[in-house]
């Protein structure tokens, strides 16, 4: 397996996949990052051409773990050096990545991926082998997806300790806008609101700390994920603005925020009680398998143990 980009996610992936017994090598632009990886005993290089030539020679699964703005350039290198390798990514948007992959002629071997995990820190030193433990890992089931590449990436996610959530790219982006990208902007808003009030910072405790945790993320990373998902995120912002406007109007009119508070409490309770059913019977490669997995994913079902691949033993 070849990991391109050894920051928080890519570096954690190198650690987790190696711990699972996989042969992993990778590339990072930062000399310090590569030095850190090598000091920790991992196979890393700053020579992108050499790494991709090695991937091509071994038909390695290439995992793109670079920020969205760097993705088109990296795809250009992959297309020139290792176009026949199976390919996946760990980017937090899927439609924009899918289009970039299509533009570079790499669609046939590509399966979009997004591990739903992370911290506010970045770089090789921030990574940890357990980052993916019991975390959702979205795998795209778009119409073009090759069954064997999909199975390879499914096994990778499971090996790293995640459970797999199958989804179409556009549906992933709608959901990610609500549960990932929007919370980043809300955290920035909460932090900004209190920024000029020293007493507020003095009083701040758990609610403020937890509500603003992701505002500590590097601004360029937040911009990259949010701006690449502008359409769905814009719709989510419209919904939030409408809810807050209604709450403000009700507070001014009758002194109550009961409607919003009770609705939010009920939604959080449903989340706490949500039981992700397992997908057990679909065989990868059977007729209609992509549609079947997409429907199961929409209903909240997940894959916790490897599904059978059509034509395989067992």
URJONOR-V994675 format. One record per residue. N is the residue number from 0. OMEGA is omega in radians with two decimals (* if undefined). Layout:
n->N omega->OMEGA
n->N omega->OMEGA
This chain:
n->0 omega->-3.10
n->1 omega->3.14
n->2 omega->-3.13
n->3 omega->-3.07
n->4 omega->-3.02
n->5 omega->3.03
n->6 omega->-3.09
n->7 omega->-3.07
n->8 omega->-3.14
n->9 omega->3.11
n->10 omega->3.09
n->11 omega->3.11
n->12 omega->3.08
n->13 omega->3.14
n->14 omega->-3.06
n->15 omega->-3.12
n->16 omega->3.07
n->17 omega->3.11
n->18 omega->3.12
n->19 omega->3.07
n->20 omega->3.14
n->21 omega->3.04
n->22 omega->-2.98
n->23 omega->2.98
n->24 omega->-3.05
n->25 omega->-3.12
n->26 omega->2.96
n->27 omega->-3.14
n->28 omega->-3.08
n->29 omega->3.06
n->30 omega->-3.14
n->31 omega->3.12
n->32 omega->3.12
n->33 omega->3.11
n->34 omega->3.12
n->35 omega->3.12
n->36 omega->3.14
n->37 omega->3.12
n->38 omega->3.12
n->39 omega->3.04
n->40 omega->-3.09
n->41 omega->-3.04
n->42 omega->-3.05
n->43 omega->-3.09
n->44 omega->3.00
n->45 omega->-3.12
n->46 omega->-3.05
n->47 omega->-3.12
n->48 omega->3.12
n->49 omega->-3.12
n->50 omega->-3.13
n->51 omega->3.06
n->52 omega->3.07
n->53 omega->3.09
n->54 omega->3.14
n->55 omega->-3.10
n->56 omega->-3.10
n->57 omega->-3.08
n->58 omega->-3.10
n->59 omega->2.95
n->60 omega->3.13
n->61 omega->3.10
n->62 omega->3.13
n->63 omega->-3.10
n->64 omega->3.12
n->65 omega->3.10
n->66 omega->-3.09
n->67 omega->-3.14
n->68 omega->-3.13
n->69 omega->-3.01
n->70 omega->-3.13
n->71 omega->3.11
n->72 omega->-3.14
n->73 omega->3.09
n->74 omega->3.09
n->75 omega->3.10
n->76 omega->3.13
n->77 omega->-3.14
n->78 omega->-3.11
n->79 omega->-2.96
n->80 omega->-3.05
n->81 omega->-3.02
n->82 omega->-3.08
n->83 omega->3.13
n->84 omega->2.95
n->85 omega->-2.94
n->86 omega->3.00
n->87 omega->3.14
n->88 omega->3.11
n->89 omega->-3.05
n->90 omega->-3.02
n->91 omega->2.97
n->92 omega->-3.05
n->93 omega->-3.10
n->94 omega->3.14
n->95 omega->3.10
n->96 omega->3.14
n->97 omega->3.14
n->98 omega->3.12
n->99 omega->3.11
n->100 omega->3.11
n->101 omega->-3.13
n->102 omega->-3.11
n->103 omega->3.05
n->104 omega->-3.06
n->105 omega->-2.97
n->106 omega->-3.00
n->107 omega->-3.07
n->108 omega->-2.99
n->109 omega->2.97
n->110 omega->3.14
n->111 omega->3.12
n->112 omega->3.09
n->113 omega->3.01
n->114 omega->-3.09
n->115 omega->-3.13
n->116 omega->3.13
n->117 omega->3.04
n->118 omega->3.10
n->119 omega->-3.07
n->120 omega->-3.08
n->121 omega->3.11
n->122 omega->-3.11
n->123 omega->-3.06
n->124 omega->-3.11
n->125 omega->-3.04
n->126 omega->3.08
n->127 omega->-3.06
n->128 omega->-3.08
n->129 omega->-3.04
n->130 omega->-3.04
n->131 omega->-3.06
n->132 omega->3.12
n->133 omega->3.09
n->134 omega->3.04
n->135 omega->3.07
n->136 omega->-3.10
n->137 omega->2.99
n->138 omega->-3.08
n->139 omega->3.07
n->140 omega->3.10
n->141 omega->-2.97
n->142 omega->-3.05
n->143 omega->-2.86
n->144 omega->3.08
n->145 omega->-3.04
n->146 omega->-3.08
n->147 omega->3.07
n->148 omega->3.14
n->149 omega->3.12
n->150 omega->3.11
n->151 omega->-3.10
n->152 omega->3.04
n->153 omega->3.13
n->154 omega->3.10
n->155 omega->-3.13
n->156 omega->3.13
n->157 omega->3.10
n->158 omega->-3.12
n->159 omega->3.08
n->160 omega->3.14
n->161 omega->2.86
n->162 omega->-2.99
n->163 omega->3.05
n->164 omega->3.11
n->165 omega->-3.12
n->166 omega->2.97
n->167 omega->-3.02
n->168 omega->-3.10
n->169 omega->3.13
n->170 omega->3.02
n->171 omega->-3.06
n->172 omega->3.07
n->173 omega->-3.12
n->174 omega->-3.13
n->175 omega->3.09
n->176 omega->-3.07
n->177 omega->-2.98
n->178 omega->-3.13
n->179 omega->-3.04
n->180 omega->3.08
n->181 omega->3.09
n->182 omega->3.07
n->183 omega->-3.13
n->184 omega->3.08
n->185 omega->3.09
n->186 omega->3.09
n->187 omega->-3.14
n->188 omega->3.12
n->189 omega->-3.14
n->190 omega->-3.12
n->191 omega->-3.11
n->192 omega->-3.10
n->193 omega->-2.93
n->194 omega->-3.05
n->195 omega->-3.11
n->196 omega->-3.10
n->197 omega->3.13
n->198 omega->3.12
n->199 omega->3.11
n->200 omega->3.13
n->201 omega->-3.11
n->202 omega->-2.98
n->203 omega->3.12
n->204 omega->-2.98
n->205 omega->-3.08
n->206 omega->3.14
n->207 omega->-3.14
n->208 omega->-3.09
n->209 omega->-3.11
n->210 omega->-3.11
n->211 omega->-3.04
n->212 omega->-3.04
n->213 omega->3.04
n->214 omega->3.07
n->215 omega->3.11
n->216 omega->3.13
n->217 omega->-3.07
n->218 omega->-3.12
n->219 omega->3.09
n->220 omega->3.11
n->221 omega->3.11
n->222 omega->-3.08
n->223 omega->-3.09
n->224 omega->-3.08
n->225 omega->-3.08
n->226 omega->3.09
n->227 omega->3.14
n->228 omega->-2.97
n->229 omega->-3.08
n->230 omega->3.12
n->231 omega->3.13
n->232 omega->3.08
n->233 omega->3.10
n->234 omega->3.11
n->235 omega->3.09
n->236 omega->3.07
n->237 omega->-3.14
n->238 omega->-3.14
n->239 omega->-3.14
n->240 omega->3.12
n->241 omega->3.14
n->242 omega->-3.13
n->243 omega->3.10
n->244 omega->3.11
n->245 omega->3.13
n->246 omega->3.11
n->247 omega->-3.11
n->248 omega->3.12
n->249 omega->3.11
n->250 omega->3.13
n->251 omega->-3.05
n->252 omega->-3.05
n->253 omega->3.06
n->254 omega->-3.06
n->255 omega->2.97
n->256 omega->-3.03
n->257 omega->-3.06
n->258 omega->-3.12
n->259 omega->-3.10
n->260 omega->-3.12
n->261 omega->3.10
n->262 omega->3.12
n->263 omega->3.12
n->264 omega->3.14
n->265 omega->3.13
n->266 omega->3.12
n->267 omega->3.12
n->268 omega->3.09
n->269 omega->3.11
n->270 omega->-3.11
n->271 omega->-3.09
n->272 omega->-3.04
n->273 omega->-3.13
n->274 omega->-3.11
n->275 omega->3.11
n->276 omega->-3.11
n->277 omega->2.99
n->278 omega->-3.02
n->279 omega->-2.91
n->280 omega->-3.12
n->281 omega->3.03
n->282 omega->3.14
n->283 omega->-3.13
n->284 omega->3.09
n->285 omega->-3.12
n->286 omega->3.11
n->287 omega->-3.05
n->288 omega->-3.14
n->289 omega->3.14
n->290 omega->3.13
n->291 omega->3.14
n->292 omega->3.12
n->293 omega->3.13
n->294 omega->3.12
n->295 omega->3.11
n->296 omega->3.11
n->297 omega->-3.12
n->298 omega->3.08
n->299 omega->-3.11
n->300 omega->-3.05
n->301 omega->3.10
n->302 omega->3.13
n->303 omega->3.04
n->304 omega->-2.96
n->305 omega->3.05
n->306 omega->3.09
n->307 omega->3.06
n->308 omega->-3.12
n->309 omega->3.11
n->310 omega->3.12
n->311 omega->3.10
n->312 omega->3.07
n->313 omega->*
